[in-house]
Amino acid sequence: MIKTSLLGLVILLFAGMVARSEVKIGFDISFTEPQAHYAEVEMNISGLVKDYIDVKMPVWAPGSYLVREFSKSVEGFSATANGKAIKYEKVRKNVWRVYSAKVNAIKIKYRVYAFEVSVRTSFIDESHAFLSSTGIFMYPDGLLKQSSTVKIIPYKGWTKVSTGLKPVSGQAFTYAAADFDTLYDCPIEVGNQDVFEFMASDVKHEVAMFGGGNYDKERLKVDMAKIVEQGTAIYGENPNKHYTFIVHNFLSGGGGLEHMNSTVLGAKRDAYQTETGYKGFLALVAHEYYHLWNVKRMRPVALGPFDYDKENYTTNLWVAEGFTAYYENKLLLRAGFINEQGFVDALVTAVSNVSNTPGNSVQSVAEASYDAWIKYYRPNENSNNTTVSYYAKGEVVGLLMDLEIAHATKGAKSLDDVMKTMYLQNKAQKRGYTDAEFKAMVEKISGKSFTDFWAKYVNGTQALEYHKYFGYAGIKVSNENEGKSVPYLGIASKNAGGRVFVTVVSRNSAAWIGGLNVNDEVISVDGAPVEIAIDKMQAIAGKKVGEVVTFKVARDGVLKDIVVTLKNSPNLKLAGQIDEGASDLQKAVRKAVLF
């Protein structure tokens, strides 16, 4: 009886494997109206013999933690079999049920409207098409592990396709994906982008530049390669054989999104020839490239395998994104693009920014990670008072942790050792890490307990002990506001056509206590008409702590007088200086952290 059951199970499993192997999925993507921002998608499914097939559109893009409802841009859905229309119905916001009646092959067609410029959303016009795959390709329910092919049919005059997908030999502009996770992790650029290549860490890197710009290709080849080499040096290996940078150059651009063997970067087309602009671009390259290891491979356990139907919650985005922000400056330092003092300046500024955010005392960085789906990407006028960025706070926590590890080991170890060991462990385990596992690794490498550290800075909201930690590395930090009387109102404002409106009111500030509101139109301050942003008014700057200021505002069309008593500024204004007279231990810690 047992033998018969086992034999039957084997037969069923084999039959399932055969059925799975016979399923074929292919996409044809064309552009008949790019000027109107549309892509035409044809999805062919064969070998999936069922009464009906549910095809689903992801609701979010991995790496960008917000439900974006990509199905909202789908229109013109239709399904046919043997050349004849077949019944379908929409059964959920992102699910279409196609009644295939057990036919062997069906063809699904739909259009996608793409007109949002960002690194995580698709954009199409007459000059190019950028396809962010989660917002373009549907998948049959239950078949995320199924392979597929994608054939791009460029619009007339378009000659190039850039993507991390594997080309199909002998078929122009046709690519293969081992599964839908791979497909969704490979954005596609179609058009006439400027493409150049370089080798680094034995990996071929392709750079696809769209939008023009004053970049120097030969300089970028050398400098981008340096960043690649420094990232690889930390982990001891580069996980790819090829890598694609898709760079969108606009009048005003920014941001990046990481992928397994590619990234999408937003840049300002005319900023490459300025020192600030060029270093800013290299910092973006460093950030997204470092994600090859941190996030794309060494990742929180919740971030893969992905559920594309809903939020994927984790408390560890402070490691995933915050540590990557910290390491972008490390890579720039080690590649020679900034010096040690520049590195210190960047970190001191990061500490100041986090400390000066009122929300830092309200929300922990673990909570900020978990609530990214509902808060980070949906900020409002009060966000600065209630939340902290897991990027910014995570960067600072990474710094403090690095210094603590180096100090505990007398410069023998650093955060580099934690990251490399976690990467190799996750690679061997073929899964992500939990918060407890990450903490355990930090403790193993450092040889000390980090329970108090986690309580203060990860799960808690304690003020940063920056003097203590910078002191480990012989870095002197001073607060230029300490002991001074600096009048502080606590608002931000904007000028809109000659009218001034309050845009932010900081928690427990003079404005907060006095009753100024966001959206108040400021008519006058102490009787003087207001025509420029309030923070630039000498009438405010010239006041002293404790003095009273009277604001006349229009609130919902009603004039009000708001009396505010100026408080002393609570903000830090930090400056850091490397102490050349530091002890041998401090120098060892500094060396471990910096290099």
C-alpha positions in Angstrom: 0.0 0.0 0.0 2.8 2.4 0.9 4.8 1.4 -2.2 1.8 1.9 -4.4 1.1 5.3 -2.9 4.7 6.4 -3.4 4.7 5.2 -7.0 1.5 7.1 -7.6 3.0 10.2 -6.1 6.1 9.9 -8.3 3.9 9.5 -11.4 1.9 12.6 -10.5 5.0 14.7 -9.8 6.5 13.5 -13.1 3.3 14.4 -14.9 3.3 17.8 -13.3 6.9 18.4 -14.4 6.1 17.3 -17.9 3.1 19.6 -18.0 5.1 22.5 -16.6 7.9 21.9 -19.2 5.3 22.1 -22.0 4.0 25.5 -21.0 5.3 28.3 -23.1 4.9 32.0 -22.5 6.0 34.7 -24.9 5.5 38.5 -25.1 5.6 40.8 -28.2 6.0 44.4 -27.3 5.3 47.0 -30.0 4.7 50.8 -30.2 2.2 52.0 -32.7 1.5 55.3 -30.9 4.6 56.2 -28.8 3.7 59.9 -29.1 0.6 59.1 -27.1 2.7 57.1 -24.6 1.3 53.6 -25.3 2.9 50.1 -25.5 1.0 47.3 -27.2 1.5 44.0 -25.4 0.7 40.6 -26.9 1.0 37.6 -24.5 0.9 34.1 -25.9 0.4 31.2 -23.6 0.4 27.6 -24.8 0.4 24.2 -23.1 -1.6 25.4 -20.1 -4.8 23.4 -20.6 -7.3 24.6 -18.0 -10.9 25.7 -17.8 -9.7 29.2 -17.1 -6.5 31.1 -16.6 -6.0 34.1 -14.3 -3.4 36.6 -15.5 -2.2 39.1 -13.0 -0.4 42.4 -13.1 2.0 43.2 -10.2 0.9 46.0 -7.9 4.4 47.2 -6.9 8.0 47.2 -8.1 10.6 45.5 -5.8 13.0 48.1 -4.5 10.3 50.7 -4.3 8.1 50.0 -1.3 4.8 51.4 -2.4 1.7 49.8 -3.9 1.5 51.6 -7.2 -1.5 49.8 -8.8 0.1 49.3 -12.2 -3.1 47.7 -13.5 -4.6 51.2 -13.5 -2.7 51.9 -16.7 -4.0 48.8 -18.6 -6.7 49.2 -21.2 -8.0 47.4 -24.3 -7.7 43.9 -22.8 -8.8 41.1 -25.1 -8.3 37.3 -25.4 -8.5 34.9 -28.4 -8.1 31.3 -29.1 -7.8 29.8 -32.6 -8.4 33.3 -34.0 -11.7 33.7 -32.2 -12.6 35.9 -29.2 -13.0 34.1 -25.9 -14.7 35.2 -22.7 -12.9 37.0 -20.0 -13.8 39.0 -16.9 -11.9 41.2 -14.4 -12.2 39.5 -11.1 -9.8 41.6 -9.0 -8.1 45.0 -9.4 -5.1 43.4 -11.0 -6.5 40.0 -12.2 -8.2 39.1 -15.5 -9.8 35.6 -15.7 -9.7 34.2 -19.2 -12.0 31.3 -19.9 -9.8 29.2 -22.1 -12.0 26.1 -22.2 -8.9 23.8 -22.1 -7.7 25.0 -25.5 -3.9 24.5 -26.0 -3.1 28.1 -26.9 -4.5 31.6 -26.1 -3.5 35.1 -27.1 -4.0 38.0 -24.8 -3.6 41.6 -25.9 -3.7 44.8 -23.9 -2.3 48.3 -24.0 -0.3 50.1 -21.3 -0.3 53.8 -20.9 3.2 54.9 -19.8 3.8 58.6 -19.0 5.4 58.8 -15.6 9.1 59.8 -15.4 10.8 57.9 -12.7 13.3 55.0 -12.3 10.4 52.7 -11.2 7.7 53.5 -13.7 7.4 53.1 -17.5 7.7 56.1 -19.8 7.1 56.2 -23.6 7.2 59.0 -26.1 8.3 59.5 -29.7 12.0 59.5 -28.7 12.3 56.3 -26.6 10.5 53.7 -24.5 11.5 52.8 -21.0 9.7 49.7 -19.8 9.7 49.0 -16.0 8.7 45.4 -16.3 6.4 45.1 -13.3 4.1 47.6 -14.9 4.2 46.0 -18.4 4.1 42.2 -18.1 1.3 40.1 -16.7 1.9 36.5 -15.4 -0.4 33.5 -15.2 -1.4 32.9 -11.6 0.7 30.2 -10.0 3.4 30.3 -12.7 5.9 32.8 -11.4 8.6 30.2 -11.8 7.7 29.7 -15.5 10.2 30.9 -18.2 9.2 33.3 -20.9 10.5 35.2 -23.9 10.2 38.9 -24.8 10.4 40.2 -28.3 10.7 43.9 -28.7 9.5 45.4 -31.9 11.1 48.9 -31.9 9.2 51.9 -33.3 10.4 53.1 -36.7 13.8 54.7 -36.4 14.6 53.1 -33.1 17.6 50.8 -33.4 18.7 49.7 -29.9 17.5 47.8 -26.9 19.4 47.8 -23.6 18.4 45.4 -20.8 19.8 42.8 -18.3 17.7 40.1 -20.0 19.6 37.3 -21.8 19.4 37.7 -25.6 18.0 34.7 -27.6 20.6 33.7 -30.1 19.7 34.4 -33.7 16.6 36.4 -32.9 16.8 40.1 -33.1 15.6 42.1 -30.0 14.4 38.8 -28.4 15.2 38.0 -24.8 14.7 35.1 -22.4 13.8 35.1 -18.7 14.2 32.0 -16.6 11.2 33.0 -14.5 9.0 36.0 -13.8 11.1 37.2 -10.9 13.9 37.6 -13.5 11.7 39.3 -16.0 10.4 41.7 -13.4 13.9 42.5 -12.3 15.1 43.5 -15.8 14.0 47.0 -17.0 14.2 47.6 -20.8 15.3 50.7 -22.7 14.3 51.0 -26.3 15.4 53.7 -28.7 18.6 55.3 -29.9 20.4 55.6 -26.6 24.2 56.2 -26.6 25.8 53.0 -25.5 29.4 52.4 -24.3 31.1 49.6 -22.4 33.9 49.0 -19.9 35.3 46.0 -18.1 35.7 45.9 -14.3 36.1 43.0 -11.9 36.0 40.7 -14.9 32.5 41.8 -15.6 31.3 43.5 -18.9 29.4 46.7 -18.1 27.2 48.4 -20.6 26.1 52.0 -20.1 23.0 53.2 -22.0 22.7 57.0 -22.0 19.3 58.5 -23.0 18.6 62.2 -23.2 22.1 63.5 -24.2 24.3 65.4 -21.7 27.7 66.9 -21.3 29.2 63.6 -20.0 32.7 62.4 -20.9 32.4 58.7 -21.9 36.1 58.0 -21.5 36.2 59.6 -18.0 33.1 57.7 -16.9 34.5 54.4 -18.1 37.5 54.8 -15.8 35.7 56.3 -12.8 32.7 53.9 -12.9 35.1 51.0 -13.1 36.9 52.2 -9.9 33.5 52.1 -8.0 32.9 48.6 -9.3 36.3 47.4 -8.1 35.8 48.9 -4.7 32.4 47.2 -4.2 33.8 43.9 -5.4 36.8 44.2 -3.0 34.4 44.2 0.0 32.7 41.0 -0.9 35.5 39.2 -2.6 33.4 38.4 -5.7 31.2 40.0 -8.3 28.0 37.9 -8.9 27.5 38.9 -12.5 29.0 38.3 -15.9 27.4 41.3 -17.4 25.8 44.4 -16.0 23.7 47.2 -17.6 23.4 50.8 -16.5 20.3 52.6 -17.9 20.8 56.3 -17.4 18.0 58.8 -18.1 19.4 62.3 -18.5 16.9 65.1 -18.1 16.8 68.8 -17.3 16.3 67.9 -13.7 16.6 64.2 -12.8 17.6 62.0 -9.9 17.1 58.7 -8.2 18.0 55.1 -8.9 16.5 51.6 -8.7 18.6 48.5 -8.2 18.2 45.2 -10.1 20.1 41.9 -10.1 22.3 42.7 -13.0 21.3 46.3 -14.0 20.2 49.6 -12.6 18.2 52.6 -13.7 19.6 56.0 -12.8 18.1 59.5 -13.2 20.6 62.3 -13.8 20.8 66.0 -14.8 22.1 66.1 -18.4 24.2 69.2 -17.9 25.7 68.5 -14.5 28.5 66.2 -15.4 31.0 69.0 -15.9 30.6 70.5 -12.4 32.4 68.9 -9.4 29.2 68.7 -7.4 27.2 67.3 -10.3 29.8 64.7 -11.3 30.4 63.5 -7.7 26.7 63.3 -7.2 26.4 61.1 -10.2 29.2 58.8 -9.0 27.6 58.6 -5.6 24.4 57.4 -7.3 26.3 54.8 -9.3 28.0 53.7 -6.0 24.7 53.4 -4.2 22.9 51.4 -6.8 25.9 49.2 -7.6 26.4 48.3 -3.9 22.8 47.0 -4.0 24.2 44.1 -6.0 25.2 42.5 -2.8 23.1 44.4 -0.2 19.4 43.8 -1.0 19.6 41.9 -4.3 21.4 39.0 -2.7 22.0 39.7 0.9 18.5 40.7 1.8 15.9 40.7 4.5 14.0 37.4 4.4 10.7 39.1 3.6 12.1 40.5 0.3 12.0 37.4 -1.8 10.4 35.3 -3.1 8.2 38.3 -3.7 4.4 38.5 -3.4 3.5 40.9 -6.2 -0.1 41.2 -5.1 0.5 43.1 -1.8 3.0 44.7 0.5 6.0 42.7 1.6 6.8 43.9 5.1 10.2 44.0 6.8 11.7 46.0 9.7 15.2 45.9 8.0 15.1 48.5 5.2 17.5 50.5 7.5 20.1 47.9 6.6 18.9 47.4 3.0 18.8 51.1 2.1 20.4 52.9 5.0 23.6 50.9 4.9 23.8 51.3 1.2 23.7 55.1 1.6 26.5 54.7 4.1 28.6 52.6 1.8 28.2 54.9 -1.2 30.4 57.3 0.6 32.8 54.5 1.5 33.2 53.5 -2.1 33.7 57.1 -3.2 36.4 57.5 -0.5 38.2 54.2 -1.4 38.0 55.0 -5.1 39.7 58.4 -4.5 36.8 60.7 -5.3 36.6 62.2 -1.9 39.3 62.5 0.8 39.0 61.5 4.5 37.8 64.9 5.6 35.2 64.9 2.9 34.0 61.5 4.2 33.8 62.8 7.8 32.0 65.9 6.6 29.4 63.8 4.9 28.8 61.7 8.0 28.7 64.6 10.4 26.1 66.2 8.1 24.1 63.0 8.1 24.1 62.9 11.9 23.0 66.6 12.1 20.1 66.0 9.6 18.8 63.0 11.5 19.2 64.7 14.9 17.4 67.8 13.7 14.4 65.8 12.4 11.6 65.9 15.0 10.2 62.6 13.9 13.5 60.9 14.9 12.3 61.0 18.5 8.9 59.6 17.5 9.5 56.8 15.1 12.2 54.1 15.3 14.2 53.1 12.3 12.8 49.6 12.4 9.3 51.1 12.5 10.2 53.4 9.6 11.2 50.4 7.6 8.0 48.5 8.3 5.8 51.5 7.6 7.6 52.5 4.3 4.5 51.2 2.4 2.2 53.8 4.0 4.4 56.6 5.1 7.8 57.1 3.4 6.4 57.3 -0.2 3.3 59.2 0.9 4.6 62.1 2.9 2.4 64.9 4.1 2.9 68.3 5.8 3.4 66.6 9.2 5.8 63.8 8.1 8.9 65.6 9.4 7.3 65.6 12.8 6.2 62.0 13.0 8.7 60.0 10.8 12.3 59.4 10.2 13.8 58.2 6.9 15.2 54.7 7.0 17.7 55.9 4.4 19.0 58.7 6.5 18.7 57.1 10.0 20.0 53.8 8.6 23.1 55.5 7.2 23.8 56.9 10.7 23.1 53.6 12.4 25.5 52.0 10.0 28.2 54.5 10.9 27.7 54.0 14.6 27.7 50.2 14.2 30.9 50.3 12.1 32.6 52.4 14.7 31.5 50.2 17.6 32.7 47.0 15.8 36.0 48.5 15.0 36.5 49.8 18.5 35.5 46.5 20.1 38.0 44.6 17.9 40.7 47.3 18.2 40.6 47.9 14.5 40.8 44.2 13.4 37.2 44.1 12.1 34.6 46.5 10.7 31.1 46.5 9.3 32.7 45.3 6.0 33.2 41.9 7.7 29.6 41.7 8.8 28.3 42.5 5.4 30.6 40.0 3.6 29.9 37.2 6.0 26.2 37.7 5.9 26.3 37.8 2.1 28.2 34.5 2.0 25.8 33.0 4.6 22.7 34.0 2.7 24.2 32.7 -0.5 24.8 29.3 1.1 21.4 29.2 2.8 19.7 30.4 -0.4 17.4 32.7 1.7 17.4 36.1 3.3 18.1 37.0 6.9 16.0 37.9 9.9 16.7 40.8 12.2 17.8 38.4 14.9 20.2 36.7 12.5 21.7 40.1 11.4 22.2 41.1 15.1 23.7 37.8 15.9 26.3 38.2 13.1 27.2 41.7 14.3 27.8 40.2 17.8 29.8 37.3 16.4 32.1 39.6 14.4 32.5 42.2 17.1 32.7 39.8 20.0 30.2 41.9 22.1 26.5 42.2 22.8 24.6 44.7 20.7 21.3 44.3 22.7 21.6 47.8 24.1 22.6 49.2 20.7 19.5 47.7 19.1 17.3 49.0 21.9 18.6 52.5 21.6 19.0 53.0 17.9 17.1 50.3 16.0 13.9 49.7 18.0 14.2 52.9 20.1 14.5 56.6 19.5 17.3 57.6 21.8 19.3 60.7 20.9 22.5 59.8 19.0 25.6 59.7 21.1 27.7 61.1 18.3 30.6 62.4 20.5 31.2 58.9 21.9 31.2 57.1 18.5 33.2 59.7 16.6 35.6 59.7 19.5 36.4 56.0 18.9 38.0 57.1 15.6 39.7 60.2 16.9 37.3 62.5 15.2 36.5 65.7 17.1 32.9 66.9 16.6 31.6 70.3 17.8 28.2 71.8 17.8 28.5 75.4 16.5 25.1 76.3 18.0 26.1 75.1 21.5 26.0 77.9 24.1 24.5 80.3 21.6 21.2 82.1 21.6 19.7 81.4 18.1 16.1 82.5 17.6 14.0 79.8 16.1 10.6 80.1 14.6 10.2 76.5 13.3 8.5 76.9 10.0 9.2 76.6 6.3 7.4 78.7 3.7 7.1 79.2 -0.1 6.4 82.1 -2.4 3.6 81.4 -4.9 3.2 84.3 -7.3 4.1 86.9 -4.7 2.0 85.3 -1.9 3.7 83.5 1.0 2.3 80.3 2.5 3.4 78.2 5.4 4.5 74.7 4.3 5.9 73.1 7.4 5.5 73.7 11.1 8.0 71.8 13.3 7.0 70.0 16.4 7.3 72.0 19.7 8.7 75.0 17.9 7.6 78.6 18.5 5.3 78.4 15.5 3.8 75.1 16.6 3.1 76.4 20.1 1.9 79.8 18.8 -0.6 78.2 16.4 0.7 78.9 12.9 -0.7 76.3 10.5 0.4 74.8 7.3 -1.3 76.5 4.4 -1.7 79.8 6.3 -1.1 82.7 3.9 1.2 85.2 5.7 0.0 88.7 5.0 2.4 90.6 7.4 4.9 90.2 10.2 4.8 92.8 12.9 2.8 95.0 10.5 5.4 94.7 7.6 4.0 93.2 4.4 5.5 89.8 3.4 6.6 89.3 -0.1 9.5 86.7 0.3 9.8 83.4 2.1 9.7 84.0 5.8 13.0 82.2 6.6 14.7 84.9 4.4 13.2 87.9 6.1 15.5 90.0 8.2 12.6 90.9 10.4 12.8 87.4 11.8 16.6 87.0 11.6 17.1 90.1 13.6 14.9 89.1 16.5 16.1 87.6 19.8 15.1 84.6 21.7 12.0 85.4 23.9 10.8 88.3 21.7 7.2 88.3 20.4 6.4 88.3 16.7 2.9 89.0 15.4 1.8 87.3 12.2 -1.3 88.3 10.3 -2.4 85.4 8.3 -5.3 84.5 6.0 -6.7 81.0 6.9 -9.5 79.8 4.7 -10.2 83.4 3.7 -10.4 84.7 7.3 -7.8 87.1 8.7 -6.2 86.1 12.0 -3.4 87.5 14.2 -1.1 84.9 15.5 1.3 85.9 18.3 4.5 83.8 18.5 7.3 83.9 21.1 10.6 83.0 19.6 12.4 80.0 21.2 16.1 79.0 21.1 17.0 76.7 18.3 17.2 73.1 19.2 19.0 72.2 16.1 22.6 70.9 15.9 25.1 72.5 13.6 27.9 69.9 13.7 31.5 70.2 12.4 33.9 67.3 12.4 37.7 67.4 12.4 40.2 64.5 12.2 42.5 64.6 15.2 46.0 64.0 13.9 47.1 63.5 17.5 44.8 60.6 18.1 45.9 57.5 20.0 47.1 54.4 18.2 43.7 52.7 19.0 41.8 55.6 17.6 43.9 55.6 14.4 43.3 51.8 14.1 39.6 52.2 14.4 39.6 55.1 11.9 41.6 53.0 9.4 39.3 50.0 9.8 36.2 52.1 9.1 37.6 54.2 6.3 39.7 51.7 4.5 
